[in-house]
């Protein structure tokens, strides 16, 4: 009896680590009945991975997800005790489960290292550094955290980062874009061509021919001298 009570107590504590709001996916908006990239940042478009599907009680499903570092959330159907573990935060069922009733959705509550905040919609850990560094040293600081200097890939991310800046009283931040080559192609720190821009009017202008970095401020993007020190944000997608 003692061991049974201990087991139940342990299982209840395990479930406290999860958001057990019992969202019934089928009864939500119909767009949630399959994986829907519009629900999340585009960083997860190719990462909607079902890690496993197996028959498990809810407790066992939670324990399995907790022990798997790559597991971010899971679906559980108490009708047939089916567990679907996922590496993303998309609240839509896989296509082959669309239309099935009874699914509940759970997510881990704690994701980010100390000092970093979490945005579940974007699957993003982030930290605003309210100290000024040039972009190269800002990038080094982020890498020391196991993160990267912020890059923005869509309007949703831009709006979110704008709010972070305003709340953090950051006049501007250096972001991870740099002009490369004679044609000044804007590349991210991982050498990928940027596809999203929010240039302020008349920008980029490459003033005095030495503005190869990008800052984000209240009115959008501006190119500036990479040697100038700015606040910065480190990010890590998980």
Secondary structure, DSSP 8 states (H G I E B T S, - for coil): -HHHHHHHHHHHHHHTTB----EEGGGS-GGGGS--GGGS-GGGTT---EEEEEE--HHHHHHHHHH-TT--EEEEETTTTEEEEESS---S--GGGTT---EEEEEBS--S-TT-EEETTTTEEEEEEEEEE-HHHHHHHHHHTT-EE----SHHHHHHHHHHHHHTT-SEEEEEEEEETTTTEEEETTS-B-----B-TT----GGG---EEEEETTEEEEE-TTS-EEEEEEEE-
